[in-house]
Amino acid sequence: MNNKVNVFVVGAPKAGTTTLFQILAQSKEVILPLAKEPNYFCFDFHKRWETYNKTDAKNIKIFPKIYKPGLYHSAITYNLEDYRKMFYFGDKRSTFIDFSTTYLSSITAPKMIYEYNPKAKIIMMIRDPLSRAWSHYNMDKAIGYHQKPFVECLEEEAAAIKNDRDYPYSYIRDSNYRKSLERYLNLFERSQILLVDFPHFIKNQDLEIQNICKFISINTFPYSFNTNINSSRKIRFEKLRWLSIILKLYINRIPVPKKIKSIVKRVIFKRVNIPRPDDLYIKNFFKSCEII
């Protein structure tokens, strides 16, 4: 299994995978991909993205000569050769980690990952299903993907799921941890899967990092921790909404100091804490999602 990705952080979106990526990037024992989310094993999502074009994921045709983990947030990787290009394999370090959150709800991903590396370890970062969906929804609104009411999105997605149709947003599907876990347990041993509850991860960060390091067989290491890496934001000025999309797609690739990027983001966005809805009607969309 040398020179194969052996750890997959499969999601969920808005459940701390970006935070974990930034922390593990500080370890000298891991290799992280050029795009945080290479999205190779989710062939069913490739077709979906081509249909709806509602994602910043793209096919990287020219790979940079200088390897920089996390240069892109996400990409569509269509073949194994390009997937290998996502990682720097010329190092003796043996822990390679893929952070594609699509692998959680993808139907094809568990089997494809198993066929690629049956000894792989799977990390699922989860949080309360409704809280995750609410955060995901507000992110989509902030970067201009749509401006639909939350309830309308849930109703349309629920109808699509019931009729086995696709839908451009994934607030219910990406929160359905129960089905996702079942798909992985059908192939992998329970000892190969680690569930990480994001609120508990934030509250007990040192202990959680120790547990994750032990699970993926690396040593613990000193790290810095920023809970605001992927926090909720709202655009300050509606006339600048187009600029928010550009920032989402390109800000990490612009060769300027991180401090300047941070200032630009603060000018365009403001951090917000929007209380999640708690009425029973909305909660019912997520009643079958939680892991029992």
matplotlib code that plots the C-alpha trace (Angstrom):
import matplotlib.pyplot as plt

x = [0.0, 3.0, 2.3, -1.4, -3.7, -4.4, -6.7, -9.9, -11.6, -15.0, -17.0, -19.4, -19.4, -19.5, -18.4, -14.8, -12.9, -11.2, -10.1, -8.7, -6.9, -5.2, -4.2, -2.8, -1.0, 1.3, 2.4, 5.6, 4.3, 1.4, 1.1, -2.0, -3.3, -2.9, -6.7, -8.1, -10.9, -9.6, -13.1, -11.9, -13.9, -17.3, -18.0, -21.8, -21.0, -19.0, -22.1, -24.1, -21.7, -21.6, -25.4, -25.9, -22.5, -23.1, -19.7, -16.2, -14.8, -13.0, -10.6, -7.0, -5.4, -2.1, -0.5, 1.9, 5.5, 5.8, 3.8, 1.5, -1.1, -4.5, -3.6, -7.1, -10.2, -11.7, -11.3, -12.8, -10.3, -11.4, -8.6, -6.1, -3.1, -4.4, -5.4, -1.8, -0.7, -2.7, -0.1, 3.6, 4.6, 8.3, 8.6, 9.2, 6.3, 3.5, 0.3, -1.5, -4.9, -7.8, -10.3, -13.1, -16.4, -18.4, -17.3, -19.7, -22.9, -21.5, -22.9, -19.8, -17.1, -17.1, -16.7, -14.2, -12.1, -12.3, -11.2, -8.3, -7.2, -9.1, -6.9, -7.7, -8.9, -12.0, -12.7, -16.2, -16.6, -20.2, -22.4, -26.1, -27.7, -29.9, -27.1, -24.8, -27.5, -28.2, -24.5, -24.2, -27.3, -25.9, -22.6, -24.3, -26.2, -23.2, -21.2, -24.1, -25.1, -28.7, -31.1, -33.9, -35.6, -34.2, -37.6, -38.2, -34.8, -35.6, -39.0, -37.6, -34.7, -37.0, -39.3, -36.3, -35.0, -38.4, -38.7, -35.1, -34.2, -31.1, -31.1, -28.5, -28.3, -27.5, -28.7, -30.6, -28.4, -25.1, -26.6, -27.8, -24.9, -26.8, -27.0, -23.4, -22.1, -24.0, -22.4, -18.9, -19.7, -20.8, -17.2, -14.8, -14.3, -15.7, -12.1, -11.2, -13.8, -13.5, -16.5, -15.6, -18.3, -17.3, -18.7, -16.8, -13.8, -13.8, -14.4, -11.8, -9.3, -6.1, -7.7, -9.4, -6.2, -4.4, -7.2, -7.0, -3.2, -3.4, -6.0, -4.0, -0.7, 1.2, 2.8, 1.2, 2.7, 2.5, -0.2, -2.1, -5.8, -8.3, -12.0, -12.8, -11.1, -14.5, -16.9, -20.2, -19.9, -22.3, -21.5, -21.4, -22.6, -25.0, -23.4, -20.2, -21.8, -20.1, -16.7, -17.5, -17.8, -14.4, -12.9, -14.3, -12.7, -9.4, -8.3, -6.2, -4.3, -3.3, 0.4, -0.1, 0.6, -2.1, -2.5, -3.6, -6.0, -7.5, -8.0, -9.7, -12.0, -12.9, -13.8, -16.1, -17.5, -18.6, -18.8, -22.3, -24.0, -27.4, -29.5, -30.7, -34.5, -35.9, -39.5, -40.8, -41.6, -37.9, -36.6, -38.7, -36.6, -33.7, -35.3, -33.9, -30.4, -28.7, -26.6, -28.3]
y = [0.0, 2.3, 5.5, 5.1, 7.4, 5.6, 8.0, 9.5, 12.4, 11.9, 14.8, 16.0, 19.5, 22.3, 19.9, 20.8, 19.2, 22.4, 23.0, 19.4, 20.0, 23.1, 21.3, 18.2, 20.4, 21.2, 17.6, 16.5, 12.9, 13.5, 14.4, 16.5, 17.1, 20.1, 20.5, 19.9, 18.0, 16.1, 14.4, 11.4, 8.5, 10.2, 9.5, 10.0, 13.6, 14.3, 14.0, 16.0, 18.9, 19.0, 19.2, 21.9, 23.7, 24.8, 24.2, 25.7, 22.2, 22.1, 20.0, 21.2, 20.9, 22.4, 21.3, 23.8, 22.9, 23.9, 21.6, 23.5, 21.5, 23.2, 25.6, 24.8, 24.1, 21.5, 20.0, 17.3, 14.6, 12.3, 9.7, 8.0, 9.6, 13.1, 11.9, 10.9, 14.4, 15.8, 14.4, 14.7, 11.0, 11.6, 11.6, 8.7, 9.8, 7.2, 8.9, 10.4, 12.0, 12.9, 15.4, 15.1, 15.7, 14.4, 10.9, 10.9, 11.0, 9.7, 6.2, 5.3, 6.5, 3.7, 0.9, 2.7, 3.6, 0.0, -1.3, 1.3, 0.6, -1.9, -1.1, 2.6, 4.4, 6.5, 9.6, 11.0, 14.4, 15.0, 17.5, 17.9, 17.3, 20.4, 22.7, 21.3, 21.9, 25.4, 26.3, 24.8, 26.8, 30.1, 29.5, 28.9, 32.2, 34.2, 33.2, 33.7, 30.2, 31.0, 33.1, 30.7, 30.4, 27.5, 25.8, 25.9, 24.3, 21.5, 20.9, 20.7, 18.5, 16.1, 15.8, 15.0, 12.4, 10.8, 10.6, 9.5, 12.7, 14.8, 18.3, 21.1, 21.5, 18.9, 20.1, 16.9, 14.4, 15.7, 15.4, 11.8, 10.3, 7.1, 6.0, 7.1, 5.1, 2.0, 2.2, 2.3, -0.4, -2.7, -2.7, -1.6, -3.0, -0.9, -0.5, 1.3, 4.1, 6.9, 9.2, 12.7, 14.9, 18.5, 20.3, 17.8, 18.2, 22.0, 21.6, 18.9, 19.7, 18.3, 15.0, 14.7, 15.4, 12.8, 10.3, 11.1, 10.9, 7.5, 6.3, 7.3, 6.1, 9.3, 11.0, 13.9, 17.3, 21.0, 22.9, 26.2, 26.1, 28.6, 27.9, 30.7, 29.1, 28.2, 30.2, 31.6, 34.8, 37.2, 39.6, 43.3, 44.9, 43.3, 45.1, 43.2, 39.8, 39.0, 39.7, 37.2, 34.4, 35.4, 35.4, 31.9, 30.6, 32.4, 34.0, 31.0, 31.0, 34.6, 35.0, 37.6, 37.4, 35.7, 38.9, 40.8, 38.0, 38.1, 41.9, 41.6, 38.9, 41.1, 44.0, 41.9, 39.6, 39.9, 37.0, 36.3, 34.0, 33.2, 31.1, 28.0, 27.4, 25.1, 24.6, 21.0, 21.2, 21.8, 19.3, 16.6, 16.8, 15.5, 12.9, 9.9, 11.3, 10.9, 7.9, 5.8]
z = [0.0, -0.3, -2.2, -1.9, 0.0, 3.2, 5.2, 3.9, 5.8, 4.1, 5.7, 6.5, 4.9, 7.5, 10.2, 10.7, 7.9, 6.9, 10.6, 10.7, 7.4, 8.7, 11.9, 10.2, 7.7, 10.6, 11.1, 9.4, 9.0, 6.6, 3.0, 2.1, -1.4, -3.7, -3.5, -0.1, -1.8, -4.9, -5.5, -7.4, -6.0, -6.3, -10.0, -9.3, -8.2, -11.4, -13.5, -11.0, -11.0, -14.8, -14.8, -12.2, -12.3, -8.7, -7.2, -7.2, -8.0, -11.3, -13.4, -12.8, -16.3, -15.4, -12.1, -10.5, -10.3, -6.7, -4.4, -2.0, 0.0, 0.0, -2.9, -4.2, -2.0, -4.3, -7.7, -10.0, -10.6, -13.5, -13.6, -11.2, -12.9, -12.1, -8.6, -7.9, -9.1, -6.2, -3.8, -3.4, -3.4, -3.6, 0.2, 2.6, 4.8, 4.5, 5.7, 2.7, 3.5, 1.1, 2.6, 0.0, 1.8, -1.2, -0.2, 2.7, 0.6, -2.6, -3.6, -5.6, -3.2, -0.5, -3.0, -5.1, -2.1, -0.8, -4.2, -4.3, -0.7, 1.4, 4.4, 4.3, 7.4, 7.3, 9.4, 9.5, 11.1, 12.0, 13.9, 14.7, 11.3, 11.3, 12.5, 9.8, 7.1, 8.4, 8.3, 4.7, 3.6, 4.9, 3.3, -0.1, 0.3, 1.4, -1.7, -4.1, -5.1, -4.5, -2.3, -1.7, 1.7, 3.7, 4.0, 0.3, -0.3, 2.1, 0.6, -2.9, -1.9, 0.1, -2.9, -5.2, -2.7, -2.5, -6.3, -6.7, -8.6, -8.2, -6.7, -6.9, -3.1, -0.5, 2.9, 3.8, 2.0, 3.4, 6.9, 6.5, 8.4, 9.1, 5.5, 4.8, 7.8, 6.6, 3.2, 4.6, 7.2, 4.4, 3.2, 5.9, 9.4, 12.2, 13.5, 10.2, 10.8, 13.3, 14.1, 15.3, 16.7, 15.7, 18.8, 21.0, 18.8, 19.5, 23.2, 23.7, 20.9, 22.4, 23.3, 20.0, 18.0, 20.1, 19.3, 15.6, 15.5, 17.2, 14.7, 11.7, 13.2, 13.5, 16.4, 18.2, 17.3, 18.5, 16.5, 16.4, 16.3, 14.7, 15.2, 12.7, 9.7, 8.1, 10.3, 9.0, 7.1, 5.4, 2.6, 3.8, 0.6, -1.8, -4.8, -4.0, -4.2, -7.5, -5.8, -3.1, -5.7, -7.2, -3.7, -3.0, -6.2, -6.3, -3.0, -1.9, -5.2, -5.3, -4.3, -1.6, 2.2, 4.3, 6.3, 3.2, 2.2, 5.7, 5.4, 2.0, 3.4, 6.4, 4.1, 1.9, 4.6, 8.2, 10.6, 11.8, 14.2, 12.7, 15.1, 13.5, 13.1, 15.7, 14.6, 14.4, 10.7, 9.8, 12.3, 10.7, 7.6, 9.6, 11.9, 10.1, 9.7, 13.1, 13.9, 16.6]

ax = plt.figure().add_subplot(projection="3d")
ax.plot(x, y, z, "-o")
ax.set_aspect("equal")
plt.show()
